[in-house]
Amino acid sequence: MCPFSRKFSPVEANYGVAVGSQGSQFRSSRYSLHHSSNKKLILVALSCPMVVPAAYSGEVSECQGFLMQCQLYFEMLPHQFSGDRAKIAFIISLLSGKSRRCAESMWTIESPVMQSIDPFLVHFKDVFGMSTSALSVHDELFSLRQANRAIHDNALHFHTLAASSSWNKVALLSAYRHGLNPKIRQQMVICDDSMGLEMFMLKAQHISQHLFEEGTPSDTSSSCSSPVPEPMKTDQYRLSANERQRHLHQRLCLYCGENDHLLQTCSARPPRPTANLPGEYQDYQDVFSQTAATKLLPHRPWDCAIDLLPGAKLPKGRVYPLSILENKAMEEFIREALQQGFIQPSTSLVASSFFFVAKKDGGLRPCIDYRVLNSQTVKFAYPLPLVPMALEELRGAHILSKLDLRSAYNLIRIRRGDEWKRPS
């Protein structure tokens, strides 16, 4: 919108017409005259002062930016250019070095490309621009890696390539995730692609800042491993991410480095200090035992029974796709559950799907889809208390506590002979 406009008096209008006859001098000034509907002249100030683009010497990497600045200048100040020849002359006046010498010869011989701005721009890009096909842009997008570069610089380079590609948002998000620093990508595993590319990149920047503030150590090579592992003290040394992955991959104890036991049963590990139980809990110390929570319970009369409906169709679960991180978590879960005796190698004819869901703390919780099995099982119906009645029992209470049931799901013992009905 114009900063100001006003109507001239007859004297001023006549003076304005006289000035308008000066042609190019008037067009190069900061103001222009327009006729209103009532034939009176109005003074209009330009609303977008522009800076003349810097001289261009022929650098390939600067070609696209130089032409963009020139086109913006043409669009914002159209009154300064009477036609295509004026625009071409303006661009040539900004050339220097080898680019000016090339343009001089074309201007002298009056090349056909000098008659119209569009052919001139195409020829200019062919001579001085970087010839990049869509295929090469896509290859560079797919192979782009953040490495040690700052995440803001990586995002700027990514946006530059993405603007020249024909990929949709989903493909761009996948390429951006793939190129992130491994530490950031590991933290981003809980982020769903449905949040969109812009929000995903913003989240990655926040995580990068958090890791930098926390002083996350840089990656170190894990190719050299000690042939004779020595016990370590966790209060003096903490395993790096690579060392932890190496211990898990080689099935070594995370504390002493031996391969015949797990961290939970390591004899070299000092016991953790525990808080004294209140007097009213002294008779139930066994239920707070961490060792007992990692052992499968014996069979008892109240084991969970799985009675199938007559003619029930046995479930055959589908395989969910897992990421690399989820596959590693699944292997660790299976290995620990086998050693604890919670699961055993299956020979069952039925199967249920296995997958992970994200925890609030960023971890992964293993889940098994038993919905098909539940639909084919005889329901064990029993009365449940109404919610208002259950809340009524808490009336008058002043102290409420919450107990975290350790491995509660795995401690539900299945009736002997029914184990084959719920494999995963």
N, C-alpha and C positions, 0 to 999 in steps of 0.2 A: 504494500500500500504506500502511496506517495507520502513523504514527510509533510509536505504542505502544498497547497494550491490556492491561487487567488485570481480573481478577474482583474484585468487591466482596465485603466481608464482609456478613453479614445486616443489621448496623446501617447500613452504608453503602448497602446496597441499598434499605432502607426510606426512608432519607433521599433517595436518588435518585428513588424513586417520588413522594415528596412534592414534590420539585423539579419532576419531570416534569409535575405537575398544573398548574404555572403557565402551560402552553400556549405562547403566543407568546414570553414572556420566555426560556424554555428554548431555543426554536428559534433565537433570535437570538444565543445564546451560541456560543462556539467549539467546544463539545463536544456530542455527542448520545448518547442511550442506545439500545442495541439488545438485544433478548432473544436469548440463545444457545439452542442446542437443548436444553440441560438447564435451561431456565427461569431461569437466573441472568443478571444484568445485566452488560454489558460497556461500559466507557467507551471511546469512539472519538474520537480527535482528527481534525479535518479535515486532509486531506493537501495541499490546494491553496488557500492563502489568496489571495483575489482583491481587487483594488482596484476601488472603485466607479467606473464610467465617468464621464468629465468631462461637465459640462452641455452640452446641445446647443441652439444658438440658431436652428437652421433653415437653416444653410448647405447648399447643394445638394451640394457636393463632400465634405462630412463625413457625409452621411446613411448611406451604406453602412458606413462604419467604425464609426459610433456603434451601429448595430443589431447589427453583428457583436460588439462588446464586450458589449452587453447579453445577447445569446444565449450567449456564453461564460460570463457571470456566472450565468445561469440553469442552465447545464449543470454547472458546477463546484460550485454551491451550491444544489442543488435543495431542501434541507430548509428554506430560508428562504422558500419560496413555496408557499402552500397550494393555489394554482390559477391559472388564466389571469388572473382579475381582479387578483390580487396582482402578477403580472408586468406587466400593463398599468399598474397604479398606480405601480409602480417606474419604468417608462419615463417616465411623465408627470411624476414627481417630479424627473426630471433635465432637463426642458425649461426653456428660458428664452426671453424675448423673444417674437417672433412665433409660434414653435412652441408655447409654453406657452399663449398666448391662443387659438390654434386648438384645442388639446386641451381647454381649459377649457369651451368651448362644447359640444363633443361629449360630455364627461363629464356636464355639467349636464343635457342633454336625454336622456341615457342612450341614445346611438346604438347600433344593433345591433352595430356593429363593436367596441364596448367589451366585449362578452360573451365573446369568444374571442380568443386571442393571434394565431392565424394570419390571420384577416381584418383584425385591427388592424395587423399588420405590412405586409400588402399595401396597405392604405389609407395607412399612414404613408409607404411608398415612393412611392405615387402622388402624394402631396401634396408631400413634401419631397425626394424622390429625383430623380436625373437620368434622364429617360426616354431610354434608349439602346437602339435596336434592334440585332439581330445584324448587319444590313446596315451600319449606321453604324460599328459596332466593326470590321467587316472592312475598310471603307473607310479607317478611321484606321490600322489595322495596315498596309495596303498602302502608304499614303502617309507612314508614319512615317520620318523621316530623322534621322540623328544630327547632321549639320551640325557646329556648333562645340560641341555639348554633350558633356560627359564620357561616356565609354563606359559607366560604371557607372550614371549617371543614365538614359542611353538604354535600358540593359538593364532597369532597374526599371520604366520606363514601358512597355516592350515586354511584360514579364511581367504587368503589370496588365491590358493589353489582351488578351493571350493567354488569361488566365484567364476572360474573358467571351466568348471566341470558340468556335466549333465546329470550327476548323481542326485538322487532324492535324499531327503533328510535322514531316512533310516540307514541308507548306505554310508552317508557321511558320518553319522554317529558311530557306526561300527568301525569305520576307518580311524576315527579320532580315538576311540577307546583302545584300538589295537596298537596305536602309536604312543600311548602314554608311558611315562616312566613306570617300570614294574611295581614299585612301591605304591604309587598313586593308583595304578590299575587294580592292585590287590584290594585297596580300600574302596574302590568304586564297584566292586563285584555285587554289592547289595543294591546298587542303583538300577532301577528299571529303565529300559530304553524308552518307555512310554512318556517319560518326563520331557522329551524333546531335546534337540541338539543344543540350543542356547542354555537351557537350565542344566544340562549335563556338563557343559564346558564350565559354567559358573561353579557348579559343585566341585569339579576337579580342581579349580583354582583355589577354592576354600580349603580343600584337603591338602593341597600343596603348601599353602601358607601354614596350616596346622602342623604338618610334618616338619617344615623348616623351623618353626618356633620351638617345637619339641626337641630339635637337634637330632633328628634321625640319622644314624651313621650311614655313610655311603657303603655301597656294595663292596665286598671284598671277595677275592677269589677263593673258591672252595675246592680247587683241584688238588691241593696238597692236604692230605689227611695224615694224622699221626698214626704210625703202625701200632703203637702201644698206648691206648688211651689211659689217661690218669684221672683219678677222681678230682672233682672240682667243687669249690664252695660257692654256692649261689649268692652269698652276700659279698663275694669279692669279684666274681666273674659271671657275666650273663651271656648266654649264647646269642650270637648274631642270627639274623634271619636265615642266612645261607647255611650256617652251622646247624641250626635247628632242623632245616629241611634235610641236610645230609644225615643227621642222626635218625630222623623219621624214615628216610628212604632205606637206610641200611639196618633199620630196626635196632638201633642202639639206645641204651638208657640215656635219657636227657640229663641225668645228673653225673653218673660216673663214666659213661661211655661204653659199658659192657653190653654184650648182645644176648645175654641169657635171662634177662628180666626187664620189667618196665619200671618207669619212674615211681609208680605207686608202691611197688614192692622192693625198692632199692634199699638194701641194708646199710649202705654208706650214707644215706640221706638222713640228716638229723631230724628227729620228730618236731613237728611244728608246735609252738606253744599254744595251748588251748585254755580258754577261759574256764574258770571253775563253774560247774553247774550249780544252779540254786538248789537249796535243800529239797524242795518238792520234786526235783527231777532225779535225785540220786538213785532211786530204785529203777530208773530206766536208762542207765548209762549205755547199755548195749545198743539201743536204737540210734545213738549218735556216733557209732563206730563207723569210720570210713572203710576199714577193711571188710566189715560185714556187709557193707553196701555194695561191694564189688563181687559178691559170691551169690550164686544162684540158690534160691531157697529149695528145701526138700519138698517132695510131694506131700500134700495134706488133703484131708477130705473135702475142703472147700476150694480146691483148685478151680480155675476158670474153665468151664466146659464149653465146647463148640459143637453143638448138635445141629446138623444140617437138615434142611427141609427135605421131605421125600421128593426124589427126582431132581434135586438141586443141580444147577449147572455150575460146575467148578470154575473158579475165576482163573483167568489167564491175563495178568496185568501187562500193560505195554511198557516199553522202555522209555524213560524220560531222558532227553539230552542233558548232559551235565557239562559244565565248564571244566577247565583244567584244574582250577582250585577245588571245585566240588568233587572231581574224581579223586584228588589227593585226600580230601576229607573223608570220602567214602572208604578208600583203602585203609586209612588209619582207623576208622570206626569199625570196620570188619575185623581188622587184626586184633584190636583191643577186645572186642566182643567175643572173638574166638578164644583168646587166652583166658578171659574171665569165665567162659562157659555159658554166656548168655545165648549164643547161637552155635550152630554146628553146620558142617557141610550138608547141603540139601540134596535129596534124591526124590523130592515130591513131584507129582504130576501137575500141581497147581502153582501159581505164582501171583504175587501182588507187587505193585509198582513201588519203587524206592526213589525218593528225591529229597531235596533240602529246602528249607525255608530260612530266611534271614532272621537273626535275633536283633534285639534292640542295641546290643553292645557290638554289633558288627560280625558276630560269629555265625555259624551255620548249625541249624538243628535238623538232624535226620528225621524223616517222616516216611511212613509206609501207608500206602493207600489201600485200606481194607474195606472200602465202601461196597464193592461187589460181594465180598465174603459176608459182610453184615446183612446184605439183602437176602442171602440164601441161608441165614442162620435162624434157628428157632429163638424167638425173643424170650428173655428171662424177665418177665414182667413182675414188678413189685412196687408197692406204693412209695411215692416220694413225698417228703414233707413240703407243704406249701411255703413259698418264700416269705410271706408275712409271718407265718408261724415260726419259721427258723429265725427271723430277725427278732421276734418277740423274746426268744431265749436270751438275746444279748442285752435286753433292757436292764439297766442298772449297772452294767459292767463299766469299769473305769480303766482297766488295763487290757489291751488287746495285743496279742503276739502273732507272728507269722513264722511258720517253720517251712524251710525248703526241703522237700522230700528228695533225697539223693537217689538217682536212678530209679525212681518210682515206677516208671513204665516197665523197665526190665525185671522188676521184682514181682510182677504179676505172673504167678506160675500157671501154666496151661496144664489141664488134666492129661495124665499119661495116656498116650495113644492118639491125642488130638493135635500133637505138634505139627504133623504134616499138612494140616489144613491152613496154616498161616505162614507159609514161607514168603520170602521176598526176593 
